[in-house]
């Protein structure tokens, strides 16, 4: 099976968690994009700044339809996530759900494009949990739009 390639908009904590998951399932992150000029690249992955950086990368990248696009920006920025997902899709990147192999999703659930079901206790590699930091035993779900029908995503463990 050919290696699945991903491009991620975002380069901070959530992008690191996604990159780790992508490596674990045998994929590879080929590019990241960020609007923050102070953003730092993921190890071994080129970082392109802003929409201009994305456009330049997309113009030069072969076979964009074979690359999956993900948005990894957090907080209460759903509209921003949707806009960035649309930008990735406008150049032909595939926007598909990403599900951690240790997570389970009910067969009646429908994950919308760009949905992310992560493992329990997913944490960025640059974060340190204090002795008072509690992590949920259920999977994290991150989705940029309300096309997630069903509420039974969970993780084994």
C-alpha positions as CSV (number, residue, x, y, z in Angstrom):
1,X,0.0,0.0,0.0
2,X,1.5,3.4,-0.9
3,X,2.4,5.8,1.8
4,X,-0.4,8.3,2.6
5,X,0.8,11.9,2.5
6,X,-0.6,14.8,4.6
7,X,-0.3,18.6,4.7
8,X,-1.3,20.3,7.9
9,X,-2.4,23.9,8.4
10,X,-1.0,24.7,11.9
11,X,2.4,23.8,13.4
12,X,2.0,24.0,17.2
13,X,0.7,21.4,19.7
14,X,-2.3,20.0,17.8
15,X,-0.2,19.6,14.7
16,X,2.4,17.7,16.7
17,X,-0.2,15.3,17.9
18,X,-1.6,14.8,14.4
19,X,2.0,14.3,13.0
20,X,2.6,11.6,15.6
21,X,-0.6,9.8,14.7
22,X,0.1,10.1,11.0
23,X,3.6,8.5,11.6
24,X,1.9,5.7,13.7
25,X,-0.4,4.7,10.9
26,X,2.4,4.7,8.3
27,X,1.8,8.1,6.8
28,X,4.0,11.1,6.3
29,X,3.5,14.8,6.8
30,X,5.0,16.5,3.7
31,X,4.2,20.2,4.5
32,X,2.9,22.5,7.2
33,X,1.4,26.0,7.0
34,X,1.0,28.7,9.6
35,X,0.0,32.3,9.7
36,X,2.3,33.1,12.6
37,X,5.8,34.3,11.5
38,X,7.2,33.0,14.8
39,X,5.9,29.5,14.1
40,X,8.4,26.6,14.3
41,X,8.5,23.8,11.8
42,X,7.9,20.2,12.8
43,X,11.0,18.2,12.8
44,X,11.8,17.3,9.2
45,X,8.8,19.0,7.7
46,X,8.9,22.2,5.7
47,X,6.9,25.1,7.1
48,X,5.3,27.6,4.7
49,X,4.0,30.9,5.9
50,X,0.4,32.1,5.2
51,X,-1.8,31.8,2.2
52,X,1.1,33.0,0.0
53,X,3.3,30.2,1.2
54,X,0.6,27.7,0.7
55,X,-0.1,28.9,-2.8
56,X,3.6,28.7,-3.7
57,X,3.9,25.2,-2.3
58,X,0.7,24.1,-4.0
59,X,1.9,25.4,-7.4
60,X,5.1,23.3,-7.1
61,X,3.7,20.2,-5.4
62,X,2.9,17.3,-7.7
63,X,-0.4,15.4,-7.5
64,X,-2.2,17.4,-4.9
65,X,-5.2,15.1,-5.1
66,X,-3.1,12.4,-3.5
67,X,-2.4,14.5,-0.4
68,X,-4.7,14.7,2.5
69,X,-5.3,18.1,4.1
70,X,-5.8,18.6,7.8
71,X,-6.4,21.7,9.9
72,X,-4.7,21.8,13.3
73,X,-5.6,25.1,15.0
74,X,-7.3,25.0,18.4
75,X,-9.6,27.0,20.5
76,X,-12.9,28.5,19.6
77,X,-11.9,29.2,16.0
78,X,-14.3,27.0,14.1
79,X,-14.9,29.6,11.3
80,X,-11.2,29.9,10.8
81,X,-10.8,26.1,10.6
82,X,-13.6,25.9,8.1
83,X,-12.1,28.6,5.9
84,X,-8.6,26.9,6.0
85,X,-10.1,23.6,5.2
86,X,-11.9,25.1,2.2
87,X,-8.6,26.7,1.1
88,X,-6.8,23.3,1.2
89,X,-9.7,21.7,-0.7
90,X,-9.7,24.5,-3.3
91,X,-6.3,23.4,-4.5
92,X,-7.3,19.8,-4.7
93,X,-6.2,18.3,-1.3
94,X,-8.4,15.5,0.0
95,X,-10.2,16.5,3.2
96,X,-11.0,13.3,5.0
97,X,-11.6,12.2,8.6
98,X,-8.6,10.9,10.6
99,X,-9.2,8.3,13.3
100,X,-6.6,7.0,15.7
101,X,-6.3,3.1,15.6
102,X,-7.0,3.0,19.4
103,X,-10.3,4.9,19.1
104,X,-13.6,3.5,18.1
105,X,-16.5,5.2,16.4
106,X,-20.0,3.8,16.4
107,X,-21.1,2.4,13.0
108,X,-24.0,4.9,13.1
109,X,-21.7,7.9,13.5
110,X,-20.8,9.8,10.3
111,X,-17.6,11.8,10.5
112,X,-17.6,14.9,8.4
113,X,-14.6,15.9,6.2
114,X,-11.7,17.0,8.4
115,X,-13.0,15.3,11.6
116,X,-10.3,14.0,13.9
117,X,-10.9,11.3,16.5
118,X,-7.7,11.1,18.6
119,X,-6.3,8.7,21.2
120,X,-6.9,9.0,24.9
121,X,-4.5,11.3,26.7
122,X,-3.1,12.7,23.4
123,X,-0.5,15.3,24.4
124,X,2.0,17.4,22.5
125,X,5.6,16.2,22.9
126,X,6.7,19.6,24.0
127,X,4.2,19.7,26.9
128,X,4.9,18.5,30.4
129,X,2.0,17.3,32.6
130,X,2.2,18.3,36.2
131,X,1.2,16.0,39.0
132,X,-2.2,17.7,39.2
133,X,-2.9,17.4,35.4
134,X,-5.7,15.0,34.6
135,X,-6.3,13.5,31.2
136,X,-9.6,12.1,30.0
137,X,-9.7,8.4,29.4
138,X,-12.0,9.0,26.4
139,X,-10.9,10.0,22.9
140,X,-10.6,13.6,21.9
141,X,-12.7,14.6,18.9
142,X,-12.0,17.7,16.9
143,X,-14.1,18.6,14.0
144,X,-14.4,21.9,12.2
145,X,-18.1,21.6,11.4
146,X,-21.1,20.0,12.9
147,X,-21.4,17.1,10.4
148,X,-20.5,14.6,13.1
149,X,-23.7,12.7,13.7
150,X,-23.6,10.3,16.6
151,X,-22.0,10.6,20.0
152,X,-20.1,7.4,20.6
153,X,-16.5,8.0,19.9
154,X,-14.3,6.4,22.5
155,X,-10.9,5.0,23.0
156,X,-9.7,1.7,24.2
157,X,-7.2,1.6,27.0
